[in-house]
Structures are given as C-alpha cells and as structure tokens.
Amino acid sequence: MLFVVHALDKKNILPTRAKHYRDHRIHLDRSEEHGVDVVTAGTLVADDGETPVGSVFVIDAKNRAAVDAFTRSTARTYCRRGRSITAPTASISTAPRSIRSTW
C-alpha cells in the first residue's frame, strides 16, 4: 500500500537540515532495512521556489505501522551518531487511488 508523508520543518531549522542531509539520504537509500520502499521523495520549498521548508515522501509499505516505524527511525539514526535533531511535524495518509494506479 502506498502512503504519503508530508513533513514540515520547524522554523529556522535550515542549518540543521543541511548538516544532516547526507545521513538523511543514506537512511532513505536503506529503507528496505525497515521493511518499506521509498517510491519517490522530494523537498518542499517556500514561495521563493528555493528555500526548503519540508519534505514529501511516497512510501510503499505493508501497513501504517511500518511507515510510522520508518519515520521515527530517522531521528534515532541521527542520535545514535551523536547528533541531536528535532523531527519535523509530519502527517501520513494513504495515497489516492489515482496515484496508486500509476506505480
């Protein structure tokens, strides 16, 4: 089942986001270790078309619990490496049928 994760960054988090970008990409590339597949993902930008303000992900997973575990594991991954981050606010929903039929 496909799920859409819509995450908004906290205010003034851009330096932290940039600092952890590489770790974030590695985590996404290893999504299968968490029993999910990141079908597509991208940065949400402000009205200026450049400033990152969040992310959107389409995740293929068996159920919502797997998606929840994967999104929570992001913060734990960074903390294990001695870094402390604040996870963004995220909403998760199933993908509309029209999106599901294209994959």
C-alpha positions in Angstrom: 0.0 0.0 0.0 1.2 3.5 -0.8 1.4 6.2 1.9 2.2 9.9 1.5 4.3 11.5 4.2 4.1 15.3 4.3 6.7 16.8 6.7 7.1 20.4 7.6 10.3 21.7 9.0 10.4 23.7 12.2 11.2 27.3 11.9 14.9 28.2 11.5 16.0 24.5 11.0 17.7 25.0 7.7 21.3 24.8 9.1 20.4 21.5 10.9 18.7 20.2 7.8 21.8 20.9 5.7 24.1 19.4 8.3 22.2 16.1 8.3 21.4 15.9 4.6 23.9 13.1 3.8 22.7 11.0 6.7 19.1 11.5 5.6 19.9 10.3 2.1 21.7 7.2 3.4 18.6 6.5 5.6 16.3 6.8 2.6 18.5 4.6 0.5 18.4 1.9 3.2 14.6 2.0 3.6 14.3 -1.7 2.7 16.1 -2.5 6.0 12.9 -1.1 7.7 10.5 -3.1 5.5 9.4 -0.1 3.4 10.3 1.2 -0.1 10.6 5.0 -0.7 9.0 5.2 -4.1 9.7 8.9 -4.5 10.6 11.8 -2.3 11.4 15.5 -2.6 11.9 18.8 -0.9 9.0 21.2 -0.3 10.1 24.8 -1.0 8.8 28.2 0.1 7.1 30.6 -2.2 10.5 31.8 -3.3 11.0 28.5 -5.1 14.3 27.9 -3.3 14.1 27.8 0.5 13.5 24.2 1.8 10.5 24.1 4.2 9.8 20.4 4.4 9.6 17.1 2.5 7.1 14.8 0.9 7.6 11.1 0.5 5.6 8.3 -1.2 6.3 5.1 0.7 5.2 1.6 -0.2 4.7 -0.4 2.9 2.6 -3.3 4.2 0.8 -1.1 6.7 0.8 2.2 8.5 2.8 0.8 11.5 5.7 0.1 9.1 5.7 3.7 7.9 5.4 5.1 11.4 8.4 2.9 12.5 10.5 4.1 9.5 9.7 7.8 10.0 10.5 7.5 13.7 13.8 5.7 13.0 15.2 8.8 11.2 15.6 10.7 14.4 17.1 7.7 16.2 19.6 7.1 13.4 21.0 10.6 13.8 21.0 10.4 17.6 23.0 7.2 17.5 25.7 9.0 15.6 25.9 11.6 18.5 23.7 14.1 16.8 20.5 15.5 18.2 17.8 16.7 15.9 14.2 17.6 16.2 11.9 15.7 13.9 9.6 17.7 11.8 5.9 17.7 12.1 4.6 15.0 9.7 1.2 13.8 8.5 0.8 10.4 6.9 -2.1 9.3 4.8 -2.8 6.6 2.2 -2.2 7.6 -1.4 -5.2 8.4 -3.5 -6.2 5.6 -5.9 -5.3 7.8 -8.9 -1.6 7.9 -7.6 -1.6 4.2 -6.7 -2.6 3.2 -10.2 0.4 4.9 -11.8 3.0 2.8 -10.0 
